[in-house]
């Protein structure tokens, strides 16, 4: 539901911070009250998702933000540093603004939670307000001051963290736990699914929508724009474990979901994940309750209801793919359900090609509000046949680093899909078409024909569009000049190193190497399809080991490390 493409306006390093205007700002400027209740990992202030909202309430476990920060920032920077793609100095330079932004956002988050306890602006339960946020804010301020005094030392300390270690010691170690029904099993296709345990450390749909209704209670006297982000399907959660009357609600939900299980079993043709389907059914029920409440209060007749997903469905659905990644461009990852509901809208289904960019434009068009020039979408109701093609793009997970990561652009028409990859830090002419799918003969995209039909006219047309998009990204972000000026030389080649700097680099290598070994130990028993992943990581580990030997740096896990390498080599 974006107004521009992900790599516009400097990319998504800080979310929508640098976008000219946002959807919420447009409706806010038109006199609407604006409120959001969200459950996603990143605090809104880090990525500026709170722009244009009078009230932005985050219902999430406090530790989720630091976990996400490790996965998408620290891990990425350390990997490139250990592989000599960047120097330690450059790694600290990248980490510093990100860590500064995180600490600032944590202070805001603590202040928000303090205020919520005082004003009761949200429905308070132990789920969100289990910590002493006043004490936490003091600890964050102390960490911020320590970082201000010696940012390099703190950055070094953070870069040496391994998965599972807490970034900040002052965050209490509160067991998150999982919540679920006592027993819910189902036999489908000769497989008995395990007992369903669900309900992660994020607010349920019931709790989130209850808070949204509370916000509407205070703001429905004037036009309002309310947004809620539900994570239940993403997290495979299907119980209202965190609301005040949880026991009663869960008893009703168990009856509902058990009946749904029986229907699946009776059909005897189920493909995919039962738990995934139960989460979808649970959210559907919560939306039904929410809409019924709006109707009972006579708010539905003059309310536009928009239901949309932030991305497609992955993994537990049909068709099943081995080795699929969330960064792939398969239709099931990008085919987003969208529904606009209003009494004055004619019932119809638009089956053409549309982009997520078209959702904000369509919403503003229905509300008869102006669409800003920076919005790249088109009102769907004024374009019933859809687009000629749609664009998808990303730099992969982690920081939006144009200089170290390839630009991936996908162009899809009604008959064909082309994936174009621009390696870093080259120029626009270095891009290659890596994937092509014929959507007429192969609608599930199971056969890559990139090397079989490079001369196909539609393939060439879409590849040309993708190549032009890469050129536009390079031009708009001054990447040619930045690539020429960037000093990305590896710190390992430098002879002007202090003993402390050299010692840190050795520790960084050891930390990264140890984490890779742990990953391989976990992966190698799971699935033979992961063998290639193990082999790739083994090659990296061998490279790091040679570097440590060259430095005459003793390794504390030499024996287990050699045994792991020996086992993996035997799989080659």
VOGU-3710 file (C-alpha; in Angstrom, 3 decimals, decimal comma):
1> xxxxxxxxxx> 0,000/0,000/0,000  2,816/2,348/-0,969  2,710/5,593/-2,910  6,010/4,940/-4,681  8,300/2,051/-5,593  10,642/0,667/-2,875  13,836/2,029/-4,465  12,475/5,522/-5,102  13,633/8,508/-3,051  16,797/6,882/-1,712
11> xxxxxxxxxx> 15,302/3,436/-1,080  13,833/1,910/2,057  16,754/2,293/4,453  14,574/4,428/6,697  11,191/3,312/5,427  9,086/6,172/4,094  11,064/8,948/5,793  12,176/10,555/2,533  8,920/10,191/0,572  7,450/13,590/-0,428
21> xxxxxxxxxx> 4,087/12,819/1,157  2,162/9,842/2,538  -1,419/8,641/2,312  -2,095/9,453/5,961  -0,729/12,981/5,482  -3,070/13,545/2,537  -6,203/12,579/4,477  -4,941/14,401/7,577  -4,560/17,619/5,575  -8,151/17,136/4,356
31> xxxxxxxxxx> -9,401/17,414/7,951  -9,592/13,722/8,891  -8,606/12,404/12,307  -5,893/9,800/11,736  -5,006/6,838/13,941  -3,054/3,598/13,607  -2,784/0,451/15,715  0,086/-1,755/14,551  1,830/-4,977/15,552  4,785/-5,170/13,138
41> xxxxxxxxxx> 8,399/-5,552/14,256  9,879/-2,138/13,542  8,924/0,805/15,739  7,073/3,313/13,590  9,416/6,180/14,348  12,439/4,277/12,968  10,934/3,993/9,510  8,666/7,081/9,776  5,508/5,013/9,387  3,930/7,331/11,953
51> xxxxxxxxxx> 3,950/10,231/9,479  0,532/11,849/9,228  -1,013/10,056/12,213  -2,487/11,954/15,139  -2,217/8,725/17,140  0,165/5,853/16,353  -0,073/2,968/18,821  2,393/0,086/18,649  1,111/-3,136/20,229  4,171/-5,326/20,174
61> xxxxxxxxxx> 6,693/-7,042/22,368  9,516/-4,603/23,141  12,212/-7,148/22,284  10,926/-7,636/18,726  12,572/-4,418/17,589  16,025/-5,373/18,831  15,678/-8,867/17,294  14,759/-7,331/13,944  17,660/-4,879/14,243  20,083/-7,771/14,692
71> xxxxxxxxxx> 18,692/-9,758/11,759  18,461/-6,974/9,206  21,295/-4,633/10,192  24,002/-6,056/12,468  24,121/-9,464/10,781  24,320/-7,890/7,320  27,089/-5,430/8,197  29,167/-8,022/10,027  28,898/-10,497/7,141  30,261/-7,999/4,610
81> xxxxxxxxxx> 32,965/-6,965/7,050  34,054/-10,572/7,692  34,090/-11,327/3,948  36,326/-8,286/3,333  33,728/-6,481/1,227  33,980/-3,479/3,525  36,423/-2,231/6,110  35,697/-2,192/9,829  35,725/1,601/9,647  33,082/1,560/6,918
91> xxxxxxxxxx> 31,034/-0,977/8,902  31,024/1,377/11,902  30,060/4,233/9,579  27,023/2,266/8,333  26,021/1,044/11,792  26,253/4,394/13,592  23,199/6,161/12,058  21,125/2,986/12,317  21,975/2,483/15,986  21,317/6,166/16,673
101> xxxxxxxxxx> 17,903/5,892/15,049  17,096/2,746/17,047  17,989/4,314/20,401  15,983/7,460/19,607  12,973/5,334/18,617  13,262/3,258/21,810  13,114/6,445/23,882  9,979/7,553/22,042  8,460/4,082/22,497  9,066/4,125/26,260
111> xxxxxxxxxx> 7,534/7,604/26,533  4,487/6,472/24,555  3,943/3,501/26,868  4,327/5,694/29,953  1,678/8,010/28,538  -0,654/5,107/27,719  -0,577/3,957/31,335  -1,423/7,456/32,522  -4,163/8,264/30,001  -5,500/4,734/29,346
121> xxxxxxxxxx> -5,608/5,610/25,651  -5,339/1,889/24,882  -6,850/-1,194/26,462  -4,184/-2,068/29,006  -3,280/-5,697/29,567  -0,165/-7,391/30,885  0,667/-8,375/27,304  2,001/-4,966/26,229  2,610/-3,207/29,521  4,499/-5,900/31,396
131> xxxxxxxxxx> 7,646/-3,792/31,771  8,478/-0,742/33,845  8,881/1,634/30,911  10,087/4,467/33,133  13,053/2,362/34,264  13,633/1,155/30,703  13,760/4,723/29,432  16,451/5,575/31,969  18,488/2,570/30,787  18,070/3,543/27,120
141> xxxxxxxxxx> 19,186/7,073/27,913  22,296/5,690/29,635  23,046/3,520/26,600  22,549/6,504/24,320  24,970/8,574/26,369  27,540/5,764/26,293  27,151/5,596/22,514  27,533/9,382/22,243  30,797/9,307/24,215  32,418/6,429/22,336
151> xxxxxxxxxx> 30,418/5,332/19,258  33,264/3,177/17,890  33,563/1,076/21,057  29,803/0,521/21,238  29,640/-0,302/17,518  32,444/-2,874/17,947  30,590/-4,412/20,879  27,353/-4,682/18,877  29,055/-6,142/15,795  30,477/-9,004/17,865
161> xxxxxxxxxx> 27,037/-10,159/19,008  25,870/-13,564/17,863  22,347/-14,751/17,172  20,459/-15,297/20,403  22,490/-12,749/22,352  20,624/-9,685/23,519  21,701/-6,356/22,063  20,878/-4,478/25,235  21,387/-6,119/28,618  18,885/-3,790/30,263
171> xxxxxxxxxx> 15,905/-5,342/28,443  14,392/-7,809/30,954  14,499/-11,455/30,010  10,746/-12,092/30,145  9,694/-15,483/28,754  7,457/-14,783/25,788  5,791/-18,192/25,834  3,181/-19,489/23,425  -0,512/-19,718/23,976  -2,899/-22,247/22,509
181> xxxxxxxxxx> -5,715/-24,688/22,910  -5,102/-27,817/24,937  -5,527/-30,085/21,933  -6,403/-29,545/18,288  -5,298/-32,253/15,884  -6,399/-33,095/12,396  -5,772/-35,978/10,058  -5,517/-34,856/6,447  -3,955/-36,737/3,554  -2,767/-39,499/5,885
191> xxxxxxxxxx> -0,816/-36,987/7,987  -1,649/-36,132/11,571  -0,750/-32,547/12,256  0,953/-31,825/15,523  -0,821/-30,230/18,431  -1,303/-26,586/17,495  0,564/-24,219/19,749  0,182/-20,658/18,688  -0,019/-17,064/19,806  3,423/-15,445/19,563
201> xxxxxxxxxx> 4,647/-12,360/21,367  2,548/-9,986/19,286  -0,944/-8,712/19,863  -3,755/-10,835/18,450  -6,270/-9,578/15,900  -8,911/-9,432/18,632  -6,741/-7,222/20,869  -5,605/-5,026/17,976  -9,105/-4,437/16,611  -10,442/-3,833/20,135
211> xxxxxxxxxx> -7,953/-0,977/20,448  -8,907/0,313/17,011  -12,583/0,346/18,064  -11,574/2,242/21,197  -9,825/4,867/19,055  -12,875/5,151/16,780  -15,083/5,713/19,860  -13,210/8,951/20,520  -12,904/10,168/16,918  -15,992/9,157/14,913
221> xxxxxxxxxx> -17,729/12,526/15,299  -15,632/13,847/12,402  -14,204/12,105/9,313  -11,519/9,641/10,378  -8,829/7,480/8,803  -7,999/4,402/10,887  -5,368/1,796/10,043  -4,660/-1,536/11,739  -1,937/-4,054/10,932  -2,764/-7,661/11,862
231> xxxxxxxxxx> 0,070/-10,224/12,046  -1,877/-13,372/12,979  -1,589/-15,114/9,593  2,083/-14,169/9,356  2,732/-15,623/12,826  0,291/-18,554/12,525  -1,750/-17,311/15,487  -5,414/-18,220/15,833  -6,509/-17,441/19,364  -7,447/-14,301/21,297
241> xxxxxxxxxx> -5,058/-15,160/24,112  -4,360/-11,570/25,177  -7,803/-9,984/25,614  -9,597/-9,486/28,927  -12,105/-12,333/28,461  -9,586/-14,649/26,789  -10,960/-17,910/28,246  -14,467/-17,341/26,899  -13,225/-16,108/23,516  -10,847/-19,047/23,076
251> xxxxxxxxxx> -13,584/-21,541/23,922  -15,742/-20,086/21,147  -12,781/-20,019/18,757  -11,928/-23,641/19,462  -15,477/-24,637/18,458  -15,267/-22,548/15,289  -11,836/-23,814/14,248  -12,617/-27,432/15,070  -15,575/-27,232/12,696  -13,276/-25,730/10,070
261> xxxxxxxxxx> -10,873/-28,645/10,566  -13,676/-31,134/10,026  -14,619/-29,436/6,750  -11,019/-29,645/5,555  -10,811/-33,316/6,467  -14,137/-34,075/4,747  -12,978/-32,429/1,522  -9,991/-34,844/1,436  -8,169/-32,607/-1,033  -6,358/-30,158/1,178
271> xxxxxxxxxx> -2,989/-28,819/0,029  -0,801/-26,636/2,182  -0,753/-25,916/5,903  -3,764/-26,468/8,133  -2,374/-24,063/10,731  -2,058/-21,367/8,059  -5,688/-21,913/7,073  -6,804/-21,742/10,705  -5,005/-18,406/11,140  -6,795/-17,058/8,048
281> xxxxxxxxxx> -10,136/-18,315/9,405  -9,413/-16,704/12,779  -8,647/-13,305/11,226  -11,753/-13,610/9,052  -13,830/-14,122/12,191  -12,272/-11,112/13,932  -12,982/-8,913/10,905  -16,565/-10,182/10,937  -16,904/-9,085/14,580  -15,296/-5,715/13,826
291> xxxxxxxxxx> -17,573/-4,983/10,854  -20,664/-6,064/12,811  -19,706/-3,575/15,533  -19,394/-0,745/12,984  -22,791/-1,692/11,572  -24,411/-1,800/15,008  -23,186/1,742/15,697  -24,448/2,962/12,281  -20,914/3,752/11,128  -20,728/1,322/8,237
301> xxxxxxxxxx> -23,029/3,213/5,855  -20,633/6,112/5,461  -17,341/4,251/5,986  -15,026/2,969/3,255  -13,533/-0,330/4,417  -10,295/-1,441/2,728  -8,807/-4,881/3,381  -5,353/-5,485/1,922  -2,308/-7,659/2,594  1,225/-6,257/2,763
311> xxxxxxxxxx> 2,533/-9,170/0,686  1,472/-12,529/-0,697  1,483/-15,923/0,952  4,651/-17,978/1,318  5,724/-21,505/2,105  2,751/-23,418/3,445  0,645/-22,867/0,341  0,294/-24,494/-3,062  2,373/-24,859/-5,216  5,134/-26,011/-2,901
321> xxxxxxxxxx> 8,639/-24,993/-3,917  11,957/-26,134/-2,533  14,363/-23,368/-1,714  11,823/-20,528/-2,066  12,834/-17,283/-0,432  10,799/-14,243/0,552  12,953/-12,219/-1,839  11,840/-14,263/-4,876  9,344/-12,809/-7,353  6,881/-15,684/-7,641
331> xxxxxxxxxx> 3,233/-14,683/-7,953  2,278/-16,224/-4,623  4,613/-13,747/-2,901  3,229/-10,703/-4,705  -0,376/-11,580/-5,495  -2,003/-9,402/-2,823  -5,725/-9,618/-2,009  -7,471/-6,214/-1,997  -11,068/-5,437/-1,157  -12,872/-2,051/-1,163
341> xxxxxxxxxx> -16,261/-2,092/0,588  -18,765/0,775/0,581  -22,561/0,846/0,100  -22,209/3,132/-2,933  -19,667/0,922/-4,721  -20,970/-1,416/-7,402  -20,063/-5,053/-6,747  -17,440/-6,133/-9,257  -14,170/-8,059/-9,502  -11,253/-6,469/-11,340
351> xxxxxxxxxx> -9,094/-9,216/-12,827  -6,509/-7,120/-14,674  -2,958/-6,370/-13,592  -2,740/-3,870/-10,749  0,043/-2,727/-8,456  0,148/-2,050/-4,742  0,805/1,518/-5,858  -2,797/1,647/-7,072  -4,343/1,054/-3,620  -3,690/4,550/-2,144
361> xxxxxxxxxx> -4,658/6,206/-5,434  -7,920/4,229/-5,589  -8,728/5,023/-1,964  -8,221/8,767/-2,505  -10,226/8,619/-5,735  -13,225/7,032/-3,955  -12,988/9,657/-1,191  -12,757/12,400/-3,857  -9,475/13,655/-2,415  -6,591/14,904/-4,597
371> xxxxxxxxxx> -3,899/12,395/-5,572  -0,401/13,910/-5,079  1,926/14,061/-8,086  4,465/11,911/-6,187  1,977/9,014/-6,028  2,796/6,571/-8,834  -0,440/4,591/-8,716  -3,628/4,878/-10,757  -7,244/4,751/-9,516  -8,417/1,226/-10,317
381> xxxxxxxxxx> -12,023/2,316/-10,938  -10,799/4,594/-13,713  -8,691/1,843/-15,252  -10,897/-1,248/-15,251  -8,690/-3,162/-17,699  -5,615/-2,847/-15,476  -1,999/-2,120/-16,375  0,113/-3,328/-19,272  2,723/-4,499/-16,774  3,687/-4,194/-13,114
391> xxxxxxxxxx> 7,084/-3,588/-11,529  8,551/-5,265/-8,439  11,988/-4,500/-6,999  14,264/-4,837/-3,989  17,860/-5,052/-2,797  17,222/-8,088/-0,630  16,903/-8,174/3,130  18,880/-5,933/5,390  19,949/-2,326/4,884  19,135/-0,657/1,583
401> xxxxxxxxxx> 22,783/-0,569/0,488  22,994/0,317/-3,224  26,787/0,037/-3,306  27,133/-3,521/-1,966  23,925/-5,250/-2,995  22,495/-6,178/-6,404  19,406/-4,388/-7,671  16,669/-6,889/-8,467  13,830/-5,785/-10,737  10,922/-7,926/-11,929
411> xxxxxxxxxx> 8,548/-6,922/-14,732  5,342/-8,913/-15,177  2,835/-8,676/-18,001  -0,250/-10,836/-18,484  1,728/-13,442/-20,416  5,326/-13,276/-19,218  7,561/-12,479/-16,269  11,181/-11,305/-16,456  13,614/-10,949/-13,533  16,555/-8,615/-14,137
421> xxxxxxxxxx> 19,580/-8,473/-11,845  22,083/-5,611/-11,706  25,288/-6,629/-9,860  26,937/-4,119/-7,517  28,597/-1,716/-7,916  28,655/-1,802/-11,728  26,742/0,336/-14,195  23,413/-0,106/-15,964  24,934/-2,117/-18,825  26,046/-4,935/-16,541
431> xxxxxxxxxx> 22,564/-6,196/-15,725  21,451/-9,673/-16,775  18,108/-11,411/-17,218  18,252/-14,226/-14,652  14,699/-15,595/-14,837  11,935/-15,763/-17,442  8,565/-17,484/-17,033  5,923/-18,145/-19,676  2,744/-17,520/-17,682  0,504/-19,041/-20,350
441> xxxxxxxxxx> 2,076/-22,495/-20,501  3,567/-22,356/-16,979  1,262/-20,251/-14,736  2,865/-21,611/-11,551  6,353/-20,494/-12,654  7,993/-23,868/-12,216  10,256/-23,681/-15,288  12,786/-20,900/-15,862  13,173/-20,399/-19,646  15,646/-17,507/-19,504
451> xxxxxxxxxx> 18,238/-19,420/-21,553  15,739/-21,007/-23,921  13,953/-17,999/-25,374  16,113/-14,870/-25,018  14,917/-13,649/-28,433  11,231/-13,786/-27,524  9,758/-10,316/-28,290  7,842/-10,075/-25,007  10,918/-11,143/-23,048  12,983/-8,460/-24,762
461> xxxxxxxxxx> 10,320/-5,810/-24,165  10,033/-6,550/-20,450  13,830/-6,819/-20,080  14,145/-3,380/-21,677  11,657/-1,948/-19,165  13,607/-3,522/-16,288  16,949/-2,219/-17,586  15,499/1,277/-17,891  14,200/1,073/-14,337  17,715/0,207/-13,126
471> xxxxxxxxxx> 19,102/3,200/-15,044  16,495/5,439/-13,405  17,453/4,132/-9,945  21,130/4,804/-10,617  20,410/8,300/-11,913  17,966/9,323/-9,178  20,256/8,091/-6,391  23,565/9,326/-7,892  24,895/5,788/-7,663  27,524/6,150/-10,383
481> xxxxxxxxxx> 29,297/8,933/-8,522  28,782/7,292/-5,145  30,239/4,007/-6,426  33,325/5,801/-7,752  33,884/7,765/-4,559  33,122/5,026/-2,049  36,188/3,630/-0,355  35,244/0,008/0,218  38,736/-1,429/0,426  38,999/-4,302/2,876
491> xxxxxxxxxx> 40,587/-3,465/6,185  42,566/-6,726/6,068  44,824/-5,299/3,344  45,750/-2,245/5,376  49,155/-2,211/7,052  48,370/0,817/9,210  46,474/-1,016/11,926  46,770/-0,636/15,663  46,990/-3,795/17,821  43,479/-3,081/19,156
501> xxxxxxxxxx> 42,036/-2,815/15,640  43,695/-6,047/14,554  42,468/-7,806/17,690  38,890/-6,686/16,979  39,063/-7,955/13,391  40,197/-11,378/14,596  37,352/-11,511/17,106  34,916/-10,463/14,366  36,126/-13,320/12,158  35,783/-15,812/14,983
511> xxxxxxxxxx> 32,288/-14,623/15,861  31,052/-14,799/12,287  32,711/-18,166/11,701  31,221/-19,674/14,867  27,740/-18,536/13,900  28,061/-20,116/10,454  29,102/-23,404/12,027  26,072/-23,300/14,329  23,811/-22,719/11,335  25,255/-25,645/9,408
521> xxxxxxxxxx> 24,845/-27,916/12,415  21,149/-27,007/12,503  20,607/-27,205/8,747  22,393/-30,396/7,784  19,894/-32,667/9,570  16,726/-30,992/8,265  16,521/-31,526/4,524  18,786/-32,759/1,749  17,659/-29,753/-0,336  19,692/-27,603/2,055
531> xxxxxxxxxx> 22,909/-29,332/1,087  23,876/-26,594/-1,344  23,372/-23,974/1,348  25,696/-25,918/3,628  28,304/-26,207/0,882  28,256/-22,468/0,210  28,638/-21,670/3,889  31,397/-24,221/4,216  33,373/-22,414/1,498  32,994/-19,174/3,415
541> xxxxxxxxxx> 34,129/-20,840/6,632  37,213/-22,289/4,913  38,119/-18,828/3,618  37,788/-17,367/7,090  39,837/-20,194/8,584  42,668/-19,558/6,119  42,597/-15,893/7,095  42,838/-16,772/10,787  45,726/-19,162/10,103  47,522/-16,490/8,101
551> xxxxxxxxxx> 47,254/-14,202/11,104  48,424/-17,041/13,391  45,270/-16,484/15,452  44,338/-19,556/17,555  40,787/-20,774/17,144  38,950/-22,037/20,257  36,795/-24,491/18,317  39,451/-26,057/16,076  38,517/-29,709/16,679  34,752/-29,381/16,137
561> xxxxxxxxxx> 35,393/-27,063/13,215  37,634/-29,586/11,432  35,124/-32,360/12,014  32,359/-30,217/10,512  34,444/-29,420/7,436  35,308/-33,082/6,982  31,657/-34,155/7,108  30,586/-31,474/4,653  33,385/-32,285/2,212  32,217/-35,879/2,147
571> xx> 28,833/-34,636/0,865  30,348/-32,947/-2,176
//
